[in-house]
Amino acid sequence: MLRAVILDLDDTLYPEASYVASGFRAAGAALAAQHGVAGFAAMATAVASEGFAGKVFDEALRRLGADTSLAPFCLAAYRAHRPEIELFPEADEALRALRPRFALGVLTDGWLEVQTQKVAVLGLAARVDAVVCTDAFGRAHWKPAPTGYEAIAEALRVQHTACAYVADNPAKDFITARALGWRTVQVARPGQTHSAVPPTPAHAAERVAEGLREAVAMLQEWGADG
Ligand SMILES: [Mg+2]
């Protein structure tokens, strides 16, 4: 029976694009204040929205006629900033609905410094029982490496077969969860950052939901089984 629900962070609990916009604003403000270069946030947003394949920060600086050696400064400001982000309204509802019934966890990839700030701003530590950032174990342990899945199941003191993972990115989120025996739900929303199409059938989630409301209904059903 399902006992634990583990949620991904980016584009599952809050819109990832809002973090990127917040980071561009912070990098732009730092660049203007310390190096006198204006217009970075708008330019980086324009470059990113084109689906630019190269380094967005370098390209934005180049188009502004600024020195591209400032890119590491911008990246550092981006990663260190305190993000202006909010949970999806339905994420707030989902956490309330699931908390009385299941052990709850967050399992997230991404730079530890960045993910830690997101978790803090969103107030997630108080709303779930455990948070695991895979980067705490090193870059080699990002999903789909099993380390994070093992760590969160252990932190929640549950068997793998009692876990479900709710996430957005079939390229990396579900293949290991399924191999370990977890249930899986893909949340597929319009405008999400990553492709909703699994690269192979083994990467697909067991179920696909249009949003967290539908995902919660699936989880409640699984929680009531056997
Ligand atoms: Mg995600």
Boltz pocket constraint, residues with backbone or C-beta under 6 A from the ligand:
constraints:
  - pocket:
      binder: B
      contacts: [[A, 8], [A, 9], [A, 10], [A, 11], [A, 12], [A, 167], [A, 168], [A, 169]]
      max_distance: 6.0
